[in-house]
Structures are given as structure tokens and as C-alpha cells.
Amino acid sequence: MRSRTLLIFGAGVLALTAAACGDDDEDTSSPSATEAPATEAPATEPPSTDAPATSPPATDPPATEAPSTDAPEAAPVKVAFVTKFPVEFFTAMDDAAKAYADANEGIEIEFFSCASPSDVDCQIAQIEDAVVKGFDAMVITPMGNEVIPALDAAADGGLVVVLADNDLADFTKKTAVAATDNVAGGQLAGEYLKSVLKEGDTIGLMEGVRGVPALDARIQGVQDALEGTGVEVIIGGAETKCDSAQGATVAEDLLTREPNLTAIYSACDDPAIAAAKVAKDQGKEVMVVGYDGLPTAAQSIIDGDMTATIAQFPGQMAALGVEAAVNAVRGNPVEAFIDTGTELVTVDNADQFL
């Protein structure tokens, strides 16, 4: 288990958070000093009932009762930030979470990750550890449905749980999800591939982790877009688990099964980068499209190895996820789903994603 602790009390304000302004309305209906209340009150009525200056000081409490002088400072919000494993995408999330805490007061963050994206036992242990350590909230990229019982126990124990990067539909005790709309992202990938492929072409699809809705949606969007186009779709024989080495293995299998493959699409960038290298090493011109928008994928596009990727924004997921968790702990309203956006990256704009 990797764990590093940061205690951060930043004085700045995150640029994503807009300052709210209010209007101070002047009350023009109050009577002036020349509008004596004697015109409305009988002469026999004691003047003290109409003279505000002699009213009891109930509306003006003594300075010793002012909450601003006696109220203790709010305790910092303790957030467990749990990612899957230390690759570029999740490192970017860690960096953005730290930057958010640097810019906002009263946040303690401890970072957790495991050695691989499928070490479910490791992530379950980290969730349980967060409960024992008394965290107020957890922002987590869950590995799959296997961690739901541990997340349920954490929520039952009083932790605010915010999911980042991918949702778990069966986990009903979450406070919010800060993630890409992967249905929209998958459709964006599908529309792009539909525009560059033609009848008779063949595409190999490389899955991430089957059963994870975010990753499944990225594949489904392409399958839906290519239906009825005459493009043959082949599914890779194994999951890539968004890992480069496994992506290379799946790509080799696809190119062996279909030597004249036109294109490869991967649900994650790291396997796509590996697939582009495999095709290049075999001397084959294969269109390769990924999903994540990593700087290394952008460079691969510039170098002419990959063709495109669908960018998502891990920094947004992290910053907005931590913001949602802190707001929930402090009793502020939080949106149930926070869409962090997608964008098509090609050679035309790849330099913006380096």
C-alpha cells in the first residue's frame, strides 16, 4: 500500500470556484428623524414605545456575545484520496487534489494507491483503514463492484464517499460522482471512427476491465456508432486492464488473428500507445485511437504513431471530487453527478495536451 500524508492550509482560492456577490439594498421606507411618531401615536402613549433609541438593547448584543470573537476555528476536513495504481492518469489526479488543497484552507489529505488496477484486496484494506483512521470523507476511483461492501461500511460509519473517474451503479450510498460522461465519450469516439473508416475496413476493440461501467461505455459507444456501416468489429481476446504490457499482448493477438487490420481502438491510452508500437514494430500501418488524453498519447499522435484519443480531465475529477467531499462534510449542497468533460484529440490539437 502506498500512503503519503499532506497537511495543507492554503490561503488562496481555487480558480474553479467563483466568488458569489450580493446586493446591499438600502431601506428607504424607514421614517426620518423629522417624521416624529407623535403623528401616529396618542399623546398619552409613553414615548418609549415609539422611540427606537430608548428600546432595550436586545437587538444589539454585547460584544462578548458575538460569535466571531468566541467561536473556535472549524476543524480541518480529513480526506482519504484513493486511486487505483501509480500510472500517469492517477498521478495527475493526485497532483490536482494536492493543488486544490493548497488553494483552500482546512483540508488534510492522505493519498493511497495499490500496485495494480486489479488488486481488489489492497483497495478494500485501504477503505477499511480510512474508517479506522477517522477520515471525514473519501474520494476514490473504485476498482469494481467487489469493493462495494467496504464502501457501504465506510458510509455507514459516517464517511462521505465521493467516486471519481468511474461510477458504481450498485453503490447507492455515494454522495457524488465526479467523472467523465463515458457514454458521451464513447459516442464521441464512435462518431470519429465512423467518419474515418469505410465499408470493408476491420477494427479491433481492446477492452479495459469488463464490468466497469465507465470502461464498458467507451467500447459500447464505438460498437453502436459502427453498426450498419459495413465495418467489421473484432473484440480483443483479453482485457487490457488499462495496462501497457497487457495492451501489447492483446494487440499482438488482434494483429495475428486479422493481419490486415485497419484500426485498433482502446478503452484506455496506455494500451493504445503499446498497440501503436506493436503495429509499428511489425511494419503495419494501423490507425490507433485511445481514450484518456494522456500527454504521452498526445506525443504519440504528434509523432504519427497514434491517430487520435478522447481526452478526459483527471485534474478536474480530482479537484471537483475533493471540493464535493469537503462541501458535503461542511453541510453545503453537492451535485450528484459532476461531468468533467471530454474532447477529441487529433494531430490538429495534440500540442495542447502535452
Secondary structure, 3 states (H helix, E strand, C coil): CEEEEEEECCCCCCCCCCCCCCCCCCCCCCCCCCCCHHHCCCCCCCHHHCCHHHCCHHHCCCHHHCHHHHCCCCCCEEEEEECCCCCHHHHHHHHHHHHHHHCCCCEEEEEEECCCCCCHHHHHHHHHHHHHCCCCEEEECCCCHHHHHHHHHHHHCCCEEEEECCCCCCCCCCCEEEECCHHHHHHHHHHHHHHHCCCCCEEEEECCCCCCHHHHHHHHHHHHHHCCCCCEEEECCCCCCCCHHHHHHHHHHHHHHCCCCCEEEECCHHHHHHHHHHHHHCCCCCEEEEEECCHHHHHHHHCCCCCEEEEECHHHHHHHHHHHHHHHHCCCCCCCEEECCEEEECCCCHHHHC
